Amino acid sequence: MSDIKKKNNNYTNYNKYNKRDKKSYLNSSKSYNKKQSTGRYSNKKAIKKKSPMRIAFLGGLNEIGKNLTLFECENDILILDCGMAFPDGDMLGVDLVIPDFTYIEQNKERIKGVIITHGHEDHIGGLPYLLSKINVPIFATPLTIGLIENKLKEHSLEHSVSLNPVKSGYHIKLGCFDVELIHVNHSIPDAVGVAIHSPAGTVVHTGDFKIDCTPMSGGMIDLSRFARLGDDGVLALLADSTNAERSGYTPTEQTVAESFDNLFRRAMHSRIIIATFASNISRVQQIINCAVKYSRKVAFSGRSMVNYMEVARELGYLDVPDGIIIDIDDLKNYPPEKIVLATTGSQGEPMSALSRMAYSDHRKVMVGAGDFIIISANPIPGNERTVGNVVDELLKRGCEVVYESMYEVHVSGHACAEELKIIQSLVKPKYFIPVHGEQKHLRKNMEIALSLGMNRKNIFIGDVGSVVELTDDYMKEAEKVQAGKVFVDGLGVGDVGSIVLRDRKHLGQDGLMIIVASLDVYDGHVISGPDIVSRGFVYVRESEDLLEQIKQLALDVLNNCCDRNIHEWGIIKNRIKDEVAKLILQNTGRSPMILPILMEV
């Protein structure tokens, strides 16, 4: 068990969300920190560089989301983040996508703990599924721990997992690793990067970050610590690549605060509805600040929004004056011009609160003329059309909708090119590994490193399943490990694979035809049928001639097999499928799924 755990083995008391417990915890953490021989930061001279470090990427490369990275040294393993991803459009029926945990399960005895950089779903969404397979301690900042606990409650895991809140700037000793949490700016408070001190050297991982000199909360990113690490010597830097294609700097959150103020003045006589990410607590704080200034009440809509705000308020990350928050059921008790509704659905998700409002499917909120709706988020790549459909529906209902970037109602939480240059220049790594992004993002981040003088042979661009081995003397790619996508569909985890998705896509494109017949158990002649059932292929009443041809063809195949003394059902079914498929393709140009069902009588 880690040193930080020994100093704070009563997370339950801390998690009661009161200031006395929080202050007591932070004081106990400081006593652990004083053990470091160089003030707040570890004594690097005590680390002997002997063994190589292996870094295995189980997610987060060549994709957006599903971030999961393993660090291995001297037979110890450290896990960094465990996220999920939303399904693509061709993953029909899939609810979410998580990493393949096979390699972790195979090495569970070596795992010392899991470090989480922040509380977004692409970094914590896979934890319940991992923790249902292995039991390892979790370490993160207080807000992130609160969000994780809330998620684990949904899976009835909150009492079986060791959750350990650690403040940024402190160290966690896990096996041969000394993990240091470094404060960074992101679109959620309490985000950190990490410096992993090990016998192989120091590896820095930025986590998701940007450089914001005027953040809404938490102070500016700790650039001085990144610089000191660079002065001491960094073996490798793993850096966020999400916005590497964008030049310049990511705007400060204060830009959104000014835009909100202007829009609130513009909508003086309207009900204001603002859609944003539930996890964007700083954005919700801006909404509350404007509501106080313009004498409005604030209500929340969407389960995830309500859950995030409850945790943020209880932990003190949301400053809410008394009497400002009202229940959504009380909206009718206030005039529309005195209401602000913060809701989920900024990405047009079909079951989100804003989408249900747009399609008149929300049980408690009806939208129309007099509603001023702000979508405070940029569409995730691939979601543009879905978001556009929701905007169109809202406009049809007479709402005024603000979603264009010119209004500056959203800023990214990820670093642009100039910020990435700053981090690389401060850290001065020997090796560089772009992470968190699709191939185009990783390549652009590599180009940034090359422009700063990094040698191409010291840059590694991997894929999910890639393993890289590092020492002071070399960086080389090792043998890949099992990794990939596991689909979660309802209560099923991993029981939907590529074959099932292929069948679903086939059914969705061309429909289904079922051919049912009863055969004599002794000689195989047809007793009844074949009967034809069509779903999603053709409209039966307008295609009676075609269906009759299919029925006659299937009967001919069955009789032919009987005459030739063929009784193997697999052969008979394949012949029916082949012959019927040819007939349908010739007459319709379609290829429905054909399912013969034979019964013996």
N, C-alpha and C positions, 0 to 999 in steps of 0.2 A: 504494500500500500504506500502511497506517496507521502512525503513529508507534509505537504499542505493539508492532506487529509488528517494526519495525526494532530495537527494544530486546530482543526475544525471538524470534529467528527459528529457534530450535531446540526446537520443541515436543516432538520425539521424545525428546530427553534428559529433558525435564521429565516426560514421561509414563511413565518407568520406575518411578514411584511410590516414590521413596525420599526421605527427609527432606532429604538434602543437595541434591538437585536442586530440591526444592520451595523450600527456603530461598534458594538461589541465584536462582531465578526471581523470588521476591518482592523480593529486594534490587534486581534489575535493574529491576523495575517502579517501585520508589521513585525511581530515578534519572530515569525519565521524568516522574514526578509532580512532581519538584522544578522542572521547567521552568515549572510554573504559577506565575504572578506573585503569587498570593494564597495561598500554602501548598498545602494538599491540593486546593484547588478552583480552578477556572479563573477567569481575569480576565475578568469579563463586560463590562468597559468596552471590551475589544478587539473585541467583537462589534458590528458595525454592523447595525442593523435596516433592511434594505432590501427584500429579496424576501419575498413571502408564503410560507407553508408550506402544503402540501397533504398531507392525511392520507387515505389510501385503506384501507378495511377489506375485506380479502379473506376474513375469517373471524372468529368470536368474537362476533358480534352476532346477537341473536335465536336463539341456539343455545348449547349447552354444549360447549366444545371447539373444535378446528379454528382456534385463535387464530393470526392472521396480519395484521399491520398494516404499511403502507408509509408512510414519511415522505419527502416530496419538497421540496427547496428548492434554488434556483440550479442546476438541472439535475443534482443529485445525489439518489440514492435510498438510503434506509436501511431495511432490513427488520428488524422486531421480532417474534421468535418465528415458528415454523413448525410448527404442531401438526396433530393428526389427531383424529377423533371416531369413536366406536363407532357401528355402524349401528343404525338404528331397527328395530322389529319387522317393518315392511313392506319392508325392504331385504333380500329373501330371497337367501341365498347370499353376500352381500357381507361381506368380512372387516373392512374399515375404510373410513373416508371421509376424504379429504384435500381441501385447497383446490384451486381451479382456478388454475393458474399462468400462464395465457395472458398476462395483463397484465405479469407479471414477465418472461416470455420476450420480450415485445415491447420491453421497456426494459432488457434485461440489460446493455447497455453503460454505463448510468448508475448501476448498483447498486454501492455501495462496500463493503457488508458486511452480515452478518446478526448481530444481537445476540439472544441467548437469555436470558430472565430466570431460568429454572430448569429442572430436568430431568424434569418430568412429561410424559407422552405427549401431552397436549393442547397442549404447547408445543414438543416436539422430534420428535413422531412423523411429521411430514410432511417432515422434512429429507432423508432418503435419496431421496425422490422429486423434491424440488426440485434437489438436487445432482446428480442424474442428467441434468438438463436444462441447468443453468448451473453454473459453477464460481466461487464467491465465498467469501471468507474468513469464518470463523465465530468469534465472540467470546462468551465466557461465563466464569463462575466455574469454578474447577478441578474441582469435583465434576460440574458440568453438562457440562463438556468430556469428562470421563471416561465419562459415560453416553452422550454423543453418539458418541464413538469406538467404544464397544461396539456401538451400534446400526449404525454405518456398516460395521463388520466383517461384519455379516450380509448386507450388500448389496455387499461387496467394493469399498468406496469409501474405506476409511480412509487409503490412501496417495495419493489424488488430491485430497484436500481440505486446505486450510490451517485448522488448529484452533489457536486462540489463547486460552489461559487468562488471565484478568484478575481480580484480586482486587477485591472491592467497595470503594468509596471512590476508585477510580482512574478515569482518563479514557481514552477512545479517540478519536483524531482520524480521521474518515472523511469525506473531501471537505470540504464546508463545515460538517459536523456535528462537534460536540465532545460525545461521549456519556459521561455520568458514571453509574457504577453505584452504587446506594444500597442498603445492606443492609436487608432486610426479613425479618420472620418469616413462615414458611409451614410446611406439613407435610413439607417436604424441606429439608435444609440448603443453604446457599449460594444462597438465593433473593435476587433483587435487583429493585428498581424502577430506573427510569432517568430522568435529566434530560437532555433533548436540547437543547443550546445551539446556536442557529443564527442566521443573519442576521435571521430573522423574529422571534426571541425564544426564550424557554425554554419547552419543553413537558415536563411531568412525566407519566410513566406509572408507576402503582404496581406493575404486574405483579400476580400473585396475592399477597395479603398479609393479615396480621392483626397486631394489636398484642399481643405476649406479653411481659410483664415478667419472666417466669421460664421462658424456653424451655429445652429439653433441651440445645441446643448453639447456638453462634454468637452469643450475646448478643442483647440487645433491639434491635428495629427502630431505625434511626437517625432518630428523630423530630427531633433537633436540626438535621440537615441539611435535612430537609423544611422546617423553620421558617425557616432561613436563606435557602433558595431563595424562600420566600414573601416574606420581607422584601426581597429583591433584585428581585422582580417576576416572576411566572409568567404567560405568555401563556395556556396551557391546561393543564388537568388531565384525564387519562384515568384513571378509577378502576375497580377491580374491583367488580362488582355482584353477584357470586354469592350473597352472604348479605344483600343489602340489605333483604330482607323481614323479617329476624330482628332483633328489638329487642335492646338491651343490648350486651353484649360477648361475644366468643368465649372460652370457657374456656381456661385455660392447659394446656399439655401435662402439667404436673405433676399435674393431676387424674387423668389416665389412669394415671400412675405409682402413685398411691395406690390406685386401683381394682385394678390388676394385683397389687399386693402383697396386698390382701385376698383376691382370687380364688385366688392361689397358695396362701395358707394354707388356704382352703376346700377346695382340691383336693390336699391333702397325699398322698393315697393313689391318685391317678389320673394317667394320662398326660394331659398338657395339649397341646392343639392350638390354635394361635392363627392365625386368618386375618386378613390385613391387606393393604393395598396394598403391592406390592413396593417402590415408590419411597419409602415412609414409613420412612426410615432411622432417624429419631428414635424411632419406635414400636418398631422392632426393637431399638434400643439399650435401651429400657425392658424388653423381653422378656429380653435378655441379662443386664441388671442383676438382675432378679428370679431368673433361673436361677442366677446366681452366689450370691445370698443364700440360696436354698433348695437348693443343691447338686444342681442338675440339669444335664444336657447339652442342647445346642441343636442341632437339625438343621433344614435348609431343604428345602422341597419346592416345586417349580414353577420352570420355566426362568427366568422373569423375576426371581423372588426370588433365585435363585442368582446370576444375572448382576449384579443391583444390589448384593448384599452383597459380591461379589468386588471390584467397583470401589470401594465405600465403604471396605472394609478396607484396600485397597492405597493409597488416598489419605489414610488416617488419619481418616476421618469416622466410623468405627465403632471403639469401644474394646472389644476382645475379649481377655480374659485367656487365656493359654495353656491348652489342653486343654478348653476349654468347647465349641467347635464340633466336631461329629462328622458323618461322612457318613451320609446317609440309609440306606445299606446296612448300617450298623452298629447300627441301632436294636435289632435282635434280641439284641445283646450286653449290653443294659442292661435292668434292670427298668423297667416302665412308669412307676412313680412317680418315676423319675429322669430322665425325658425331657420336653423341650419341643420341639414341632414347629412352626416358623413356616412358614406356607404361603400361597399365593395362593388366590383364589377368594372373597374377601369380597363380591363382587358377583354370585355365583352363576353366573359364566361357565361355559358347558357343558363346555369343555375344560380348565378350571382344576383344580388339584390337589384342592381341597376338594370340588368337584362329583364328581370321579371317586371320591373316597373315599366320598361319600354314596351313590353308585350302584354300589359294589363294583367299580369299573373301574380302580382304582389298582393298579399292578403291585407296589408295595412297601409300601403301608400299608393295613391292614384296620382299620376302626373298628367299635366296638360298645360293650357295657357296660364301664364302667371308663374310658371316654374323656371328658375334660372339655374341651369345645370352646368357644372364645371367638371371636366374629366382631367384630373390632375395626374396624368401619367402618359408616357409614350407607349404606343403599341409594341409589344414584344414581336420581333421578326416572325412573320407567319400569322399574326393575329390582326393585321391591318383590316382585312375584309370583315372579320367578325365585329371588330370595334365600329367600323363604318356602318354595318347593318344596324347596330344599336343606336348610333347617332341618327340615322335616317328615321328609325321608328320614333325616337323622341321628337324630332323635328315635325314629323307628321302629326303628332299629338299637340302641336302648338307650343312646345317648350323652346326656350332660347338656350342653345347649347354652345359652350365655349370649350373647344378641344384643340384648336390650332396652336402650333408652337410659338406663333408670334405674340401670344398673350403671356408667355413665360410662366405658365402655371405648373411647370414641372422641370426639375433639373435631375440629371443622372446622379447616381451614387458611385460611379466608377471613374477612374482617372483617365484623362485624355493624354495625348502624346507628350505634351510638355511636362506633365506631372510624372509620367513614367520615366522621362529623362532625368528628372530631379531625383527620384528614388534610386535609379541605377547609378547615378553619379555619386550619391551619398554612400550607398552600400558598397560600391566598388567590388563586386563579386568576381571570383575567379571563373566560375561557370554560371551560365544563365539559362533558365528553363521557363519559357512562357507557359502560363496555365490559365484556366477559366476562359474558354472561348472556342469558337469554331476555327477551322484551319486558317481562314483568312485573318482572324484576329491574332492567332499565334504567330503567323508569318509577319504580320505588321509589327508586332512587338519585337520580333527578332530583328527586323530592319532598324528599329529604333536603337537596339543594342549595338548593331553594326555601325550605326552612324556615330556612336559614342566611342568607337575604337575597339569593341569587343571582337575577339577572333572567332570566326565562324565555327571552327572546330571545338570551341568551348561553349557552344549553344546547342541545346538538345530540344527538339520538337518531337513529342511522343504522341501516342494514341492510347485509348482505353485498353489497359492490359500491359502497356509498356513498363519496363523496369530499367532504371538507369543506376549504375554503380559509380560512386564518387570517392576519390581520395585526393590528396594534394598533388599526386603524380599523374592521375589520369581521370577521365570521364568516359565511360563506355556503356553501351546498351547491353543489358543482360537478357536472359531468356524470358519471354513473356509469361505472364500468369493468366489464369482463367479470369475473365472479366466480361462484362457486357450488360445487357438490359434485362431486367426482370419485370414483367408486367403485373400490376395489381388490378384485378377486375372484381369489384365487389369484395367478398370475403376471401376470394382466391388469390394466392400469391404464387406466381410462377407457373400456374396451371394453364395459362394462355401463352402459346408460343407462336412461332412464325407460321406453322401449318394452320393453326386455328385462325389467325389473322388473315391468311390467304383465303381460307374458306369464307370468312365473313365478307371480305372484299368481293369475292366471287358472287356471293349471294346478293350483295348490295348492287352489283353492276348488272347482272343478268337474271337474277331470280333462281327459283328452285322448281324442279319437276320431279314428282314422286310417281313411280310406276309400281302398282301393287298387284300381285297375282298369287293364286293358291294352286299348288301342284299336288298331284297324287303321290303319296308317300312310297308307293311300290314301283311304279314305272315312270313317274315324272310327267305325265300328261297334264294339261291345264284343266283344272276343275272349274275355276271361276276367274274372271278378269281377262286380261289386265285392265285395271282401273287407273285413270290418270288424275293426279292432283297437281294443280299449277299454282304457284305463289310468286308474284313479282316477275312473271315471265310474259304472259299475254293475258288480255282480258278474255275470259273463257267464252262468253256469249258471242264474241265477235271472231272467235278462232276455232269454231267447232270442226270445220273441215280439217285443219291442221292437227287438232287433237285426235280426230278419228284416224288420220294417217299414222300418227305415232302409236296409237293403240293397236292398229292392225300390224304395224311393223314389229312391235314388241311381241305380239302373239305369234307371228311367223318365226321369230328367233326362238321363242320357247318351244314351238312345235318341232323346229329343226333340231334343236338340242335333244328333245325327247326321241325323235326318229334315229338320231346318231348315238343314242344311249349315253349321252353326256349328263351326268348327275352332280358334278362338282359345282356347287353354287357360286363359287368365286368366278369360275369360267363363264357360267351363264350370265351373271350380273355384268361382267365386263363386256360380253358380246351385246347385251341390251344397251349398255351405255354407249358403246362405240357406234352402233348402227343408228340409234336415235339421235345422237349428237350430230352425225353426218346429215341426217334429214333436216334437223332444226337449223343447222348452219346454212344449208342450201336454200331454205325457204325464208329465213328471217335474218341471217347474218349475225345471230346471237349464239352465245354459248352458256346456257343456264347450267346450274349444277343438277345432274341427273342422279336420282337415288332410287334404284330398284329395291323393292322389298318383296321377298318370296317367303311363302308359308307352306308347310307340308300339312296335308289333310289326309 
